[in-house]
Amino acid sequence: MNKTIAAQDGVPGYILSRTTEKNHRPVAFVFAGDAQEEDGAQVFLRSNRLEDSVNYKSTLAGLAYPTYYTGLFSDLRKKVTSAVDKARKGGKGIWPKDKTTQGFTVSSLASVTDDEVCSNCSAASSTSWAMAAASMASKTILLLTRTRWWN
């Protein structure tokens, strides 16, 4: 059963989702504005519409690490990966300070939170950010050993 759940902030937006993750949260693309379709309609997300999503725009601006779930169509995965590449090459957002693809010494939890990954984030949010980097499935596979990030 599909149903509309609206935030009470007066800002229109919607999600497109076809699955949930293990904790039953929707794996979704987020869009500003009103949906073109009726609630619960079947939608095939094409790459040109993906460009309008908050997910894509955040990635293109360098403000997000992508996480690719099983089942994401290859054309959408390629489009998001292209946005990551553009953001990295353009030195946008997080990429100029990102050290997860260069390697750094892990001496404590702060090494993967406050010190290296996000000096202006809270420990909880930057730990999540580091974990997102570790699960990133793009051209670089990251492995966290006891003392160092490696490409």
C-alpha positions in Angstrom: 0.0 0.0 0.0 1.3 3.4 -1.0 0.3 6.5 0.9 1.3 10.1 1.0 3.0 11.4 4.2 3.5 15.1 4.3 5.9 17.2 6.4 4.2 20.1 8.0 6.7 22.7 7.0 4.9 24.0 3.9 7.7 23.0 1.5 6.6 20.7 -1.3 8.6 17.7 -2.1 8.4 14.0 -2.9 10.4 10.8 -3.1 10.6 8.0 -5.7 11.3 4.7 -4.1 10.9 1.0 -5.1 12.5 -0.7 -2.1 13.4 -0.3 1.5 16.6 -1.2 3.3 17.0 -3.7 6.1 15.5 -1.3 8.7 12.5 -0.7 6.4 13.5 2.9 5.5 12.9 3.8 1.8 15.9 3.8 -0.5 14.8 6.8 -2.4 15.5 9.7 -4.7 14.3 13.0 -3.2 12.8 15.8 -5.3 11.7 19.4 -4.6 8.3 20.5 -5.8 5.2 18.5 -6.6 5.2 15.1 -8.2 4.1 14.8 -11.8 2.3 11.6 -11.0 -0.5 10.6 -8.6 0.6 9.1 -5.3 1.4 5.4 -5.6 1.8 5.5 -9.4 4.4 3.3 -11.2 7.4 5.5 -12.3 10.4 4.5 -14.3 13.1 6.9 -13.3 15.2 8.0 -16.3 18.6 9.7 -16.0 17.3 13.1 -17.2 14.8 13.2 -14.3 17.5 12.0 -11.9 19.3 15.2 -12.6 16.5 17.1 -10.9 16.8 15.0 -7.7 18.4 16.3 -4.5 20.6 13.2 -4.5 22.1 14.0 -7.9 22.5 17.8 -7.2 24.1 17.1 -3.8 26.6 14.7 -5.4 27.4 17.1 -8.3 28.0 19.9 -5.8 30.4 17.6 -3.8 28.2 17.5 -0.8 27.5 13.7 -0.7 29.3 10.4 -1.0 27.2 8.0 -3.1 26.0 4.7 -1.7 24.9 2.3 -4.4 22.3 -0.3 -3.4 21.8 -3.6 -5.3 19.1 -3.1 -7.9 20.1 0.5 -8.9 19.9 0.5 -12.7 23.2 0.9 -14.4 22.3 4.1 -16.3 21.4 5.8 -13.0 24.6 4.5 -11.3 26.7 5.7 -14.2 25.0 9.1 -14.0 25.7 9.5 -10.2 29.2 8.3 -10.7 29.7 10.9 -13.4 28.5 13.6 -10.9 31.0 12.3 -8.3 33.8 12.5 -10.9 32.9 16.0 -11.9 32.8 17.1 -8.3 36.1 15.5 -7.5 37.9 17.0 -10.5 36.3 20.4 -9.9 37.4 20.4 -6.2 33.8 20.9 -5.0 32.3 20.5 -1.6 34.0 17.8 0.5 36.5 16.6 -2.1 39.3 19.1 -1.5 39.5 18.0 2.2 38.6 14.3 1.6 41.4 12.0 2.7 39.7 8.7 2.3 41.2 8.1 -1.1 44.7 9.1 -0.2 45.2 7.2 3.1 45.7 8.5 6.6 46.8 7.1 10.0 44.0 5.9 12.3 45.1 6.3 15.8 41.7 6.9 17.4 38.0 7.5 16.6 38.9 11.2 16.2 41.2 10.2 13.3 38.2 9.2 11.2 35.9 11.9 12.5 37.1 15.2 13.8 40.8 15.2 12.7 40.7 13.9 9.2 37.3 13.6 7.7 35.3 16.5 9.0 36.8 19.0 11.4 33.5 21.0 11.6 31.1 18.1 12.1 29.9 16.5 15.3 31.4 13.1 16.1 28.2 11.3 15.3 27.6 12.9 11.9 31.2 12.6 10.9 31.4 9.0 11.9 28.4 8.4 9.7 30.2 10.3 6.9 33.3 8.2 7.3 31.2 5.0 7.2 29.5 6.3 4.1 32.9 6.7 2.5 33.8 3.2 3.5 30.7 1.8 1.8 31.1 3.9 -1.3 31.0 1.7 -4.4 32.7 3.7 -7.2 36.0 3.4 -9.0 37.9 3.2 -5.7 37.3 0.4 -3.1 38.3 1.5 0.3 39.5 -0.9 3.0 39.8 0.2 6.6 42.6 -1.7 8.4 43.5 -1.3 12.0 45.7 1.7 11.3 45.2 3.1 7.8 42.8 3.8 5.0 44.0 2.2 1.8 42.9 2.5 -1.9 
